[in-house]
């Protein structure tokens, strides 16, 4: 969190930080266990961008999805393919989150992630990397506007 975030008198930046941290966690939970894809998509701005570099070892090609419709199609495909989603045993684990609130309606965050999936002898780390996220306050709520995924 920015150094001045907790020192602004009214605590708004702290509230923003907590809301964004919760949003990052909620996205991971809903990707793995959320049955209602619309709730997941409601966490994104209408014009959100999702940039994924691909992962050849998992058979995933690079993708860039623009807007909720394209992101929804990508998420639905991953669920149909049983790569992630409810019942797959996959988990996205986010760690080392930093958030920078940039004014009243913009923020950025970086975090590390692990993608864990069920293996024959227990959980297996299938991939790891970092998220570079941008957020925008829309109708009084923070939403994800851009996620750039960094592999490795």
C-alpha positions as CSV (number, residue, x, y, z in Angstrom):
1,X,0.0,0.0,0.0
2,X,1.2,3.5,-0.7
3,X,3.0,5.2,2.2
4,X,0.3,7.9,2.4
5,X,-2.6,5.4,2.1
6,X,-3.1,5.0,5.9
7,X,-2.3,8.7,6.6
8,X,-5.1,10.5,4.7
9,X,-7.3,11.1,7.7
10,X,-10.5,9.4,6.6
11,X,-9.2,5.9,5.9
12,X,-10.5,5.8,2.3
13,X,-7.2,4.5,0.9
14,X,-7.1,1.8,3.5
15,X,-10.7,0.8,2.6
16,X,-9.7,0.8,-1.1
17,X,-6.7,-1.4,-0.4
18,X,-8.8,-3.9,1.5
19,X,-11.5,-3.9,-1.2
20,X,-9.0,-4.6,-3.9
21,X,-7.2,-7.3,-1.9
22,X,-10.6,-8.9,-1.4
23,X,-11.4,-8.7,-5.1
24,X,-8.1,-10.4,-6.0
25,X,-8.9,-13.2,-3.6
26,X,-12.5,-13.4,-4.8
27,X,-11.5,-13.8,-8.4
28,X,-9.3,-16.8,-7.5
29,X,-12.0,-18.4,-5.4
30,X,-14.6,-18.0,-8.1
31,X,-12.3,-19.3,-10.8
32,X,-11.9,-22.5,-8.9
33,X,-15.1,-23.0,-7.0
34,X,-17.7,-20.5,-8.2
35,X,-20.6,-22.2,-9.9
36,X,-22.1,-18.9,-11.3
37,X,-19.7,-17.5,-14.0
38,X,-21.8,-14.3,-14.0
39,X,-20.7,-13.5,-10.5
40,X,-17.1,-13.9,-11.6
41,X,-17.6,-11.7,-14.6
42,X,-19.3,-9.0,-12.4
43,X,-15.9,-8.4,-10.8
44,X,-14.6,-7.2,-14.2
45,X,-15.2,-3.9,-16.0
46,X,-17.2,-4.2,-19.2
47,X,-14.1,-3.5,-21.3
48,X,-11.7,-5.6,-19.2
49,X,-8.6,-7.1,-20.8
50,X,-7.1,-10.5,-19.9
51,X,-3.6,-11.2,-21.2
52,X,-2.2,-14.7,-20.8
53,X,1.2,-15.7,-22.2
54,X,0.3,-19.3,-22.7
55,X,1.8,-22.4,-21.1
56,X,3.1,-25.0,-23.5
57,X,3.6,-27.6,-20.7
58,X,-0.1,-27.4,-19.9
59,X,-1.1,-27.2,-23.6
60,X,-2.4,-23.6,-23.3
61,X,-1.8,-21.2,-26.1
62,X,-1.3,-17.5,-25.6
63,X,-4.5,-15.5,-25.4
64,X,-5.7,-12.0,-25.2
65,X,-9.4,-11.6,-24.3
66,X,-11.0,-8.1,-24.5
67,X,-14.3,-7.4,-22.9
68,X,-16.5,-9.6,-20.7
69,X,-17.9,-11.7,-23.6
70,X,-14.4,-12.8,-24.7
71,X,-13.3,-13.5,-21.1
72,X,-16.5,-15.4,-20.5
73,X,-15.9,-17.6,-23.5
74,X,-12.3,-18.3,-22.4
75,X,-13.4,-19.2,-18.8
76,X,-16.3,-21.4,-20.1
77,X,-13.8,-23.3,-22.4
78,X,-11.5,-23.9,-19.4
79,X,-14.4,-25.3,-17.4
80,X,-15.7,-27.5,-20.3
81,X,-12.1,-28.8,-20.8
82,X,-12.0,-29.5,-17.0
83,X,-8.8,-27.5,-16.7
84,X,-10.3,-25.3,-13.9
85,X,-13.5,-24.6,-12.2
86,X,-15.8,-26.4,-9.7
87,X,-15.1,-30.1,-9.3
88,X,-11.7,-30.0,-11.0
89,X,-9.6,-29.8,-7.8
90,X,-7.7,-26.8,-9.1
91,X,-6.7,-23.9,-7.0
92,X,-5.3,-20.5,-7.7
93,X,-3.2,-19.4,-4.7
94,X,-2.3,-15.7,-4.6
95,X,0.5,-14.4,-2.5
96,X,2.7,-11.3,-1.9
97,X,0.0,-8.8,-2.9
98,X,1.0,-5.1,-3.3
99,X,-1.6,-2.4,-4.1
100,X,-1.1,1.2,-5.2
101,X,-4.2,3.3,-5.1
102,X,-3.8,6.0,-7.8
103,X,-6.4,8.6,-7.0
104,X,-10.1,8.0,-6.3
105,X,-10.9,5.7,-9.2
106,X,-7.7,3.9,-10.3
107,X,-5.4,1.4,-8.7
108,X,-2.7,-1.1,-9.6
109,X,-1.6,-4.3,-7.9
110,X,1.0,-7.0,-8.3
111,X,0.9,-10.4,-6.8
112,X,2.5,-13.8,-7.2
113,X,0.4,-16.9,-7.9
114,X,0.6,-20.7,-7.9
115,X,-1.7,-22.9,-9.9
116,X,-2.2,-26.2,-8.0
117,X,-4.2,-29.1,-9.3
118,X,-5.0,-32.6,-8.1
119,X,-2.3,-35.2,-9.0
120,X,-2.2,-39.0,-8.5
121,X,-0.4,-38.6,-5.2
122,X,-1.9,-35.3,-4.0
123,X,-1.7,-31.7,-5.0
124,X,0.8,-30.6,-7.6
125,X,2.0,-27.1,-8.5
126,X,1.3,-27.0,-12.2
127,X,2.4,-23.4,-12.8
128,X,3.4,-20.2,-11.1
129,X,3.9,-16.6,-12.0
130,X,2.7,-13.1,-11.3
131,X,-0.3,-10.9,-12.0
132,X,0.0,-7.3,-13.0
133,X,-3.5,-5.9,-12.4
134,X,-5.2,-2.6,-13.0
135,X,-8.5,-1.7,-11.3
136,X,-11.1,1.0,-11.9
137,X,-13.9,2.1,-9.6
138,X,-17.2,1.6,-11.4
139,X,-20.5,2.5,-9.9
140,X,-18.8,2.8,-6.5
141,X,-17.1,-0.7,-6.7
142,X,-13.6,-1.6,-7.6
143,X,-13.4,-3.9,-10.6
144,X,-10.6,-5.5,-12.5
145,X,-9.9,-3.6,-15.7
146,X,-6.7,-5.4,-16.9
147,X,-4.9,-8.5,-15.9
148,X,-1.5,-9.3,-17.4
149,X,-0.3,-12.7,-16.4
150,X,3.4,-13.3,-16.2
151,X,4.5,-17.0,-16.4
152,X,7.3,-18.3,-14.3
